[in-house]
């Protein structure tokens, strides 16, 4: 039995290996460009995450400030009543002390 192959088959096999090697080189080049783009995208994503974290922190601080303003607002109404009552009492006392009587 003869283990040798003819010239045309050998050339066909060599051409197929060369085509396969060329295709693999193109794939590796494409993979390198994809990796570079992925690195750029990752850096941009990290920058956005950093900026967004600052915004989230600011909104959380604003949320806390609104809670404080709400507490102050709920205290302001009763305090206005007390101050109004105190003003009325002081006004009445001043009127009585100065001799001005209501008509």
C-alpha positions, 0 to 999 in steps of 0.5 A, a space after each residue: 500500500 502506498 502512503 504517499 499522496 499526489 501533488 494536487 492533493 498536497 497543494 489542496 491541503 496546503 492551500 486549505 491550511 494557508 486559508 485557515 491560518 489567514 482566517 485565524 489571523 483575521 479572527 485574532 485581529 478582530 478579537 484584538 480590536 474588540 478587546 480595545 473597544 471593550 477596554 474603552 467602553 469599560 473606562 467610560 462605564 466606570 466614569 459614568 458610574 462615578 459621576 452617577 454615584 455623586 448624583 445619587 449621593 446628592 439626591 439622598 442628601 436632598 431627600 434628608 433635607 426635605 425630611 428636615 424641612 417637613 419636620 420644621 414645617 409641621 412644627 411651624 404651624 403650632 408655633 405660629 399659633 403660640 406666637 399669635 396667642 402670645 402677641 394677642 396677650 401682650 397686646 391686650 396687656 399693653 392696652 389695659 396698662 395704657 388705659 385704652 379700652 375696647 369699644 
